[in-house]
Amino acid sequence: MIDQIKKIASKHLAETIKSRRFLHQNPELSFKEYNTSEYIQSILTKNKIPFTNGHVETGIIATIEGENPMDHEVLLRADMDALPILEENKVDYCSINKGKMHACGHDVHSASLIGTALILNELKSNFNGTIKLVFQPGEEKIPGGAKLMIKEGLLQNNPQACIAQHVYPDLPTGKVGFRSGTYMASADEIYVTIKGKGGHAALPHLLNDPILMASQIVTNLQQIVSRYNKPDNPSVLSFGYVKADGETNIIPDIVTLKGTFRTFDETWRFKAHNKMKEIANSICEAAGGSCDFDIKVGYPFLVNDENITKLSKDAAQKFLGVENVVDLDLRMTSEDFAFISQKSPSCFYRLGTGDGKSIRRLHTSTFDIDEKCLSISSGLMAYIALKQIVK
């Protein structure tokens, strides 16, 4: 089976690379992946792979039915959206949509899943059940395309396994990584508006300084992680945006903050939300100001099912060799595949894309991959999917 998959994957490799470059060159932001969706549909149509479209507007669900299609369902997922980043790479397939870039590898995920579809379509007489291939919109933006597709009925057939892969520049091409159990953190967005009384900076006794309140909020909220949280529960609270339209001698009326909170415990997560608001409001009240503290609840933590992950890892070791499969550490980054993992047995693994020269970090203007990873990405996912189904 492995040799057969590798042979078919090799036959379709040029098309997989072509798809990845097209998608990279034509990135579209979350929930606006119209041309991306049309391109993927055109390939599925050309290869007579049945699908439905219009899921959360741009999403696609393709199905490949083996023998006895009602026996089992395995779900394979790829995300399609890009990020609002101006690409700085000097390559032939550089983004032509200014200010938009596939800086998180979703072009790789979608192109690889196209390749997987082509492989499985040639092997449908070799397995029982149905393999569902999901091209998902809006992974990068709350509420997350996965959550919305679940509401539409994505998991209504209770798939026995849900699989997704994600590029990983820290890992060399040719290697993949797995972690069983809790893997990625929940993620919430924090928006804070602090209102005071501004005026001349030389007359602070006549003012209620919102900059001072904001500073105290940022520093005091670090107690949430260091003093209210259990030490064995990783949590991160970071503020990446501060805006205060003052000058050297002008204190403004309003300061705004934006940040993120991440953790691995759902009970603690919402307890922390309340504690943040309590501390921030107390600081502002004591200083004669007020605070609007808004938390947009994002993705839950991602958990990999022990059995599905073991089966997938074993498949990867057979497909690539034991030496090319590594164990992953916890990550404080987040992923909306977590919504799927919270409801169905799942495995979210990492595909090495590093070229061994320099690490091109995700979500940066110079992110890119070693395209040699595409020689294994589609075939490996196809093999992992097939190992979930016993004929």
N, C-alpha and C positions, 0 to 999 in steps of 0.2 A: 504493500500500500504506500509506504513512504517513497519508494523509488517512482511509483506511478504519479504521485502527487508532485514530486520535484520535477518530473519530466513535463507535466502539464503546465506547472508554474513557469518553467523555463520558456515554454512556447509562448506564454502570454506576458513575459517580462517586459518586452519592449512597449507593449500597450499600457502596462501598469506605470512604467516610467513616464510615458507620454501623458497619461491621465494626471499623474502627480504634478507634472510641470504645467499643464494647462490650468489646473486648479490653483496652483501656487501663483500663477501669473494673473489670475482673475479672482482675487479674494473678495468675499462679501461678508458683511457684518452679521451679527446674530439676528435671526428671524427675518433676514432679508436675502437668503441664499437662493434667489430665483434662477439665475443663470447656472449656478452650481447644480441645482436640482435638475434643470433641463438637460445639462450635459450628462449627468449620471443616468437619467431616464433614457437618453438616446443610446447609450451603450447597452443597457439592459434590454431595450427593444430590439436592437441589432442582433443580440445574441439569444433572443426569444426566451428571456427570463421573465416570468410574470411578476408584476408589481402593482401596488396601489400608490397613489401620490396624494398630495394635499394634506398630509398629516401635519397638524400645527402649521398649515399653509405650504411649507416647502419640503417637509419630510417625505421620505420614501420608505416603503416596506416591500422588499422583494421576497419571494418564497421559492424554495427549491424543494420539491417533494420527491422523496425516495419511495421505496416500496412501503406499502402500508403507512401512508402519510399521517394517519391519526394516532399512530403508536406513541410517538414522542415529538417534542418540539425543542429545538435548541435555537437560542437567539444570539446573533452576532451584531454588534453595534459599532458604528463609526460616526463621529461628529463632523459637521461640514463648515462651521462658521470660522471667520477670521477675526483679527484684532485691529483696533484703531491705532496702528503704528505705521510710521513712514519707513519703508524698507530702505536699507543702505547697502544691500548686497549688490555686487557687480556681476550679475549672471544673466544669461540669455532669457531665463524664465522669471526675472524680477517682476514684482507686482506692477501692473499698469494702472491700477486703481489707487491713485495717490492718497496716502494716509490710511491705507488698509493693507494688511499683511497677514499671511499665514505664519505667524510667529510662534504658534503652539503645535504645529504639526498636523492640523486637521486635514490638510491636503494629503498627507501621507496616510492617515487613517482611512479616508474615503477611497483613495486610489487602491490601497491594499485590500479593502473590502470588495471593491470592484473585481480585483484579481481573484480573491477568494470565491466570489460568485461564479466566475468563469471556470474555476477548477471544479467546484462542487457540481456545477451544471453538467460536467462531463462524467461525473461519478455517481449520478443519482440512482443508478441501478445497483449501486454497491452498498446502500444503507437503507435502514428502515426509518420512518418518521419524516419530519419536516424541519428544514433549517430556514429560519427567518433572518433576513439581512436588513438591518435598520440603518438608514442614513438619516441622522438626527440633526435638526437645526438647534441653534441657540444654546450651546453648552456654556458659552462664556458669559451669559447674562441671566441674572435672576429674573424669573423663577426657575429657569432651566428647561430646555426642550425635553429632557427625559421626563421630568415631572408632568409636563403637559401631555406628552404622548401616553404616559401611563393613565392619565385621566380619560384619554380617548379610547382606552382599552388595549394598550400594547401588551399587557401581561395577562389578558383574560383567559388564555389557554394554559396558564400555569407552566411556563417552560421549565424543563428539568435542569437547564443550565443557561446562563447568560454570560457571554464572553465579550471582553473589549480589550484592545491593546492601545498603548500610548507611547509615543516616541520618548526616548530618554538619552539626551546628549552626553550624560556622564558615563554611559556604558558604551563600549566600543561596538561597532557594527559586527554582527555575527553572534552576539550574545543577547540573551533576554533575562528578565528578572521576575521573580514571583515572591509574594508574601501571603501567607495564610492568616485569616483573622482580620482584625482592625488594621487598616493600611493608611487611609488618608483622612484628614480632619474635616469636621464641619466648618462652614464659613458663613459668617453674617457680616453685613455692611452696617457701619455706624455713621450717622449724620447728626452733627450737633450744631445748634445755633445758640450762641451766648449773647445775651442782650444786656447792655449796661448803659451808662451815660458818659458819652465822650466829651472831648473838649481840649483845652490847651494842656499840653504835657507838663508845663511848668506849674500848673495849679491842680495837682492830683487830689487835693483835699476837697475840691468842689465836684469831683467826678466819681463814677462807679466804673472802675477800669475792667472792661471785658477781656483785655489781653492778659491781665493778671489772673482773672478767673479761668481763662482757657489754659494758661500755663499750669495752674494748680490742678485742673481737671486731668490734663495729660499725665502729670507726674503722680497724682494720687490714685488714678485708676490702675496704675501698675500694682497696687496692693491686691487687686482682684486676682491676679495670677500668683503673686508671691505670698499672700497671707490668707486668702479665703479658699483657695483651691488646694486639693490634696496634692502633695508633692509628686505622687506617682501617676498623676493625670496630666500629660502634656497639654499646655494651653498657651496661646499667643494672643496678646492684645497690642496692636500697633496702629499708630496714627500716621498717615502718609500725606495728609493735606491740612494746611493751616492757612486761612485767609483773613487778613485784618487790613482794611483799607485806611491805614493811618500814614503818618510821616514821622520824622524825627521829633517833631514838636506837636504832633496831633494824635490824640487817642481816639479811636473810632467808637461808634455806638455798638457795633456788632462784630463778632468774630465767629467764623465757621470752621468746623473740624470735620474731617472724614477719616474713617479708620476701618479696621477689620478685627473680628474676634473669631478664634478657631480653637476647637477642642475635640475630645473623643468621647465625651460623656453627655448624653442628651439631657439628663436631669440637671447636672451641673451647668450645662449651657444656658438654660433659661433662668436658673437661679442667679447666674452671673449677670445676665441682662438686667434683672431687677436691682442688683447691687450697684451696677454702673450708674443707673438712673438715680438711685438714692444718693450716691456720693456726689455726682455732678450737681444735682439740684440743691444739696446742702451747701456746697461751696458757693454757688451763685446766690442763694438766699442770704448767706452770711455776709456776702459782699455787697448786698443791695441790688443784685441783678436778677436775671431769670435765665432759664435754660430750656430749650426744646431739644430733647434727646430722643432721636428716632433710630430704631434698630430694624433693618430689613432682614428678616429671617431668610437665610440662603439654603445651601445644600447641607444635608446631614453628613455624618462621617461614613466613609466607605468601608465595607466589611467584605472580605473574600471568604466564601464558604470553604470550610476545611476539605471536604471530599472533592468538590469540583476543582479546587485549586491543586490538590494533590494529583488528580487525574490529568489536569492540564500541564502541570510541571513535569510529570512522568512522560507525557507525550512530547514535550519540548526536549527533554533529555534524549529520547529516542530519535527525534527528528534532527537535532543539532549536535548531540553529544553531551555527556554529563558536564564536561569542562566548560561548556558555553551557556550554562544555566546557573544563575546566581540567586542568592537570597537578598531581598530588599529590606531596607530599614523603614520605620515609620516616616511619613511625610506630613508636614503641616499645610501643604497645598491641598486644594479641594477639587472636586470633580462631580458633575451632576449625574454620572453613572451611579453615584451613591444611592440615588432614589430607587434605581433598579435593584441594587445589591441589598437594600433594606427589605425588599419584598420577595425576591426570588434568589435561589442559589446562584452565586455569581463568581466570576474570576476576572479581575482587572490586572493585566500584567504589562510589563515594560519591554519595549523593543529598543535595543541599542542602536543609536544612530551616529555615534561619535566616530570621527575619522582618525583619531589618535594623534592629531596635531594640536588643535586648540578646541576647547569646549565652547560651543556656541549656545549660550543659554536661552532657554525658553522665554518668551515674552520680551525679547530684545529685538532691535532693528537689524541685527546681523545674524539672527538665527537661520540655520540651514542644516541640512542632513548630508550624510554620506549615502548616496543613492544605492550603494551596494546592499543596504538594509532591505531594499525592495525585492531582492532576490530570495529572501526568506520570509518576509512578512505575510504574504498571501498564502503561501504553502503551509506555513506553520499554523496559521489560524484555521485553515481548512482541516488540517490533521487533528488539531485540538477539538474542533467541532465534531469530527467523525468519531473520535474516541469517547465522546459523551453518549454516543448511540450504539447500542449493541444490536447487531442484526441476528 
